[in-house]
């Protein structure tokens, strides 16, 4: 898979007048704390937003109902009741953008498909024009620069104030430098377990030369928030996940302890990202 031999996007790139269609697919389970921030962010540039909800029991669906662009799609990534299975999740991420069953496929309808978790924010201050430029160059899978974003306090939500304007510090993350934006009409992708990279790509899968776009992982929004989230997710790990040590950080007591003890130092290591 070799990169397109053309210049990457810069702020001096010419304005492209062609319109684009962007479909965003967001994977969700009990995300009421962050979901307003997430939907506000993606509503800026998405034509349609599909909230792939894995049986949330909090206010996530109520929040989603207030957004005109959002369509809620009930999904199951369960191996047994109230569990989460990484194999099923990876398969769903690999197929959802081309699933014609309910008419929410991006193939033949959208120029770009974005596949993210609710705490992952695709970011560039001029994102639409970057993607337009990529489209013109023939790029089908933009490279992304990943960051784990960190905040000492969970940000207060206020309509019109984006999370990217409130939490700007983080650390570089290889695991978050993953290709979550694809041209659904040129490539077919197969996500690996954990969805951190593609285990298979078919079609005209030209990547961008540079990682002009960032992927901001807003998981560490205060120590209390992370602790509560770990406790929520720990019981949901399926037997298959545990047997293969998938997502071990969610249910490992050692991992929980290390996170709590290391949070303050992690914040000290952050730098301004955006």
HUHUMO-V309696 format. One record per backbone hydrogen bond with DSSP energy under -0.5 kcal/mol. NH is the residue of the N-H (numbers start at 1). CO is the residue of the C=O. Records with the same first field share a line. If there is no record, write none. Layout:
BEGIN
NH: CO / CO
END
This chain:
BEGIN
4: 207
6: 4
13: 10
17: 15
23: 112
24: 48
25: 114
26: 24 / 50
27: 25 / 116
28: 52
34: 31
35: 31
37: 34
38: 34
39: 35
40: 36
41: 37
42: 38
43: 39
44: 40 / 41
45: 42
46: 42
47: 22
48: 22
49: 69
50: 24
51: 49 / 71
52: 26 / 50
53: 51 / 73
54: 28 / 52
55: 53
63: 59
64: 60
65: 61
66: 63
67: 64
68: 66
70: 67
71: 49
73: 51
74: 72
75: 53
83: 80
84: 236
85: 77
86: 84
89: 85
90: 86
91: 87
92: 88
93: 89
94: 90
95: 91 / 92
96: 92
98: 95
99: 96
100: 98
104: 99
106: 97
107: 97
109: 106
110: 106
111: 21
112: 21
113: 182
114: 23
115: 180
116: 25 / 114
118: 27
120: 117
121: 119 / 216
122: 120
123: 214
127: 124
130: 126
131: 127
132: 128
133: 129
134: 130
135: 131
136: 132
137: 133
138: 134
139: 134
140: 206
141: 206
143: 210
145: 213
146: 144
147: 215
148: 171
149: 147 / 217
150: 169
151: 220
161: 158
162: 160
165: 162
166: 163
167: 163
168: 166
170: 271
171: 148
173: 146
177: 174
178: 176
180: 178
182: 113
183: 140
184: 182
186: 183
187: 183
188: 202
190: 200
191: 90
192: 197
195: 192
199: 190 / 197
200: 190
202: 188
204: 186
205: 203
206: 204
207: 205
208: 141
212: 210
213: 143
214: 123
215: 145
216: 121 / 214
217: 147 / 215
218: 119 / 216
219: 217
220: 149
221: 219
222: 151 / 220
226: 222
227: 223
228: 224
229: 225
230: 226
231: 227
232: 228
233: 229
234: 230
235: 231
236: 233
237: 234
238: 84
242: 238
243: 239
244: 240
245: 241 / 242
246: 241
248: 245
250: 247
251: 247 / 248
252: 248
256: 252
257: 253
258: 254
259: 255
260: 256
261: 257
262: 258
263: 259
266: 262
267: 263
268: 264
269: 265
270: 267
271: 170
273: 168
274: 168
END
